[in-house]
Amino acid sequence: MGFLCRIFAEIIFMTVFSKIIAGQIPSYKIAESEKFIAFMDIEPLVTGHVLVVPKTEVDKLFDVPDDYLAEMLIFAKPIAHAIEKAFHCNRCGISVIGLEVPHAHMHLVPINSSSDLNFTRPKLTCSAEDLKKAQEKILAKL
């Protein structure tokens, strides 16, 4: 009974990101490796906003093991370049807030000014079609 209770507790307390990683929740995937996954943010700041998430469930980014932390930026680099090519922007900004979901992650956002990374402003409401189009634009540039 203890084993089943532990499994049940893990399923209940999994973050939304862990559920995406496990395939329990669909996502608009951009890239995946053994250690990381990148997918479209469903409530983006701007079109083209991507989340990069370690598959290890750790709450705070700076609690992620050192080797993962270094590899996370290397994993994100080609995605950032693809975002810059896919959307009209000066660069791909990166932000780590970590308050929305208790699972370490970084935001890759096409930006033209620093105000484009203001997480206090309203998020976009995107349809499934909007997210799919943004995903396809990024994938075409990877």
For each residue, the residues with C-beta under 8 A, 3 or more apart:
1: 4 5
2: 5 6
3: 6 7
4: 1 7 8
5: 1 2 8 9
6: 2 3 9 10
7: 3 4 10 11
8: 4 5 11 12
9: 5 6 12 13
10: 6 7 13 14
11: 7 8 14
12: 8 9
13: 9 10
14: 10 11 18 19 22 24 57
15: 18 19 57 101 102 103
16: 19 20 25 101 103
17: 20 21 51 53 57 101 103 105
18: 14 15 21 22 57 103
19: 14 15 16 22 24 25
20: 16 17 23 24 25 26 27 37 39 53
21: 17 18 37 53 55
22: 14 18 19
23: 20
24: 14 19 20
25: 16 19 20
26: 20
27: 20 37 39 40
28: 39 40 42 131 132 134 135
29: 32 37 38 39 135
30: 38 39 40 50 79 82 135 138 139 142
31: 36 37 38 75 78 79 142
32: 29 36 37 38
33: 36 37 75
34: 55
35: 54 55 56 68 71 72 75
36: 31 32 33 52 53 54 55 71 72 75
37: 20 21 27 29 31 32 33 52 53 55
38: 29 30 31 32 50 51 52 53 75 76 79 108
39: 20 27 28 29 30 50 51 53
40: 27 28 30 44 49 50 51 131 134 135
41: 44 45 49 50 51 107
42: 28 126 131
43: 123 124 125 126
44: 40 41 47 48 49 109 123 124 126 134
45: 41 49 107 109 116 117 118 119 121 123 124
46: 49 87 109 110 111 116 124
47: 44 87 110 124 126 130 134
48: 44 83 86 87 89 109 110 134 137 138
49: 40 41 44 45 46 107 108 109 110
50: 30 38 39 40 41 79 83 107 108 109 138
51: 17 38 39 40 41 105 106 107 108
52: 36 37 38 72 75 76 79 105 106 107 108
53: 17 20 21 36 37 38 39 103 104 105
54: 35 36 58 64 68 72 104 105
55: 21 34 35 36 37
56: 35 64 65 68
57: 14 15 17 18 103
58: 54 61 63 64 103 104
59: 63 98 102 103 104
60: 63 64 98 104
61: 58 64 69 96 98 104 105 106
62: 69
63: 58 59 60 104
64: 54 56 58 60 61 68 69 72 104
65: 56 68 69
66: 69 70
67: 70 71
68: 35 54 56 64 65 71 72
69: 61 62 64 65 66 72 73
70: 66 67 73 74
71: 35 36 67 68 74 75
72: 35 36 52 54 64 68 69 75 76 106
73: 69 70 76 77
74: 70 71 77
75: 31 33 35 36 38 52 71 72 79
76: 38 52 72 73 79 80 94 106 108
77: 73 74 80 81
78: 31 81 82 142
79: 30 31 38 50 52 75 76 82 83 108 138 142
80: 76 77 83 84 92 94 108
81: 77 78 84 85 92 141
82: 30 78 79 85 86 138 139 141 142
83: 48 50 79 80 86 87 89 92 108 109 110 138 141
84: 80 81 87 89 91 92 110
85: 81 82 141
86: 48 82 83 110 134 137 138 140 141
87: 46 47 48 83 84 110 137
88: 110 112
89: 48 83 84 92 110 111 112
90: 111 112 113
91: 84 110 111
92: 80 81 83 84 89 108 109 110 111
93: 107 108 109 110 111 114 116 117
94: 76 80 106 107 108 109
95: 106 107 109 117 119
96: 61 105 106 107
97: 100 107 119
98: 59 60 61 101 104 105
99:
100: 97
101: 15 16 17 98 105
102: 15 59
103: 15 16 17 18 53 57 58 59
104: 53 54 58 59 60 61 63 64 98
105: 17 51 52 53 54 61 96 98 101
106: 51 52 61 72 76 94 95 96
107: 41 45 49 50 51 52 93 94 95 96 97 117
108: 38 49 50 51 52 76 79 80 83 92 93 94
109: 44 45 46 48 49 50 83 92 93 94 95 116 117
110: 46 47 48 49 83 84 86 87 88 89 91 92 93 116
111: 46 89 90 91 92 93 114 116 117
112: 88 89 90 116
113: 90 116
114: 93 111 117
115: 118
116: 45 46 93 109 110 111 112 113
117: 45 93 95 107 109 111 114
118: 45 115 121
119: 45 95 97
120:
121: 45 118
122:
123: 43 44 45
124: 43 44 45 46 47
125: 43
126: 42 43 44 47 130 131 134
127: 130 131
128: 131 132
129: 132 133
130: 47 126 127 133 134
131: 28 40 42 126 127 128 134 135
132: 28 128 129 135 136
133: 129 130 136 137
134: 28 40 44 47 48 86 126 130 131 137 138
135: 28 29 30 40 131 132 138 139
136: 132 133 139 140
137: 48 86 87 133 134 140 141
138: 30 48 50 79 82 83 86 134 135 141 142
139: 30 82 135 136 142
140: 86 136 137
141: 81 82 83 85 86 137 138
142: 30 31 78 79 82 138 139
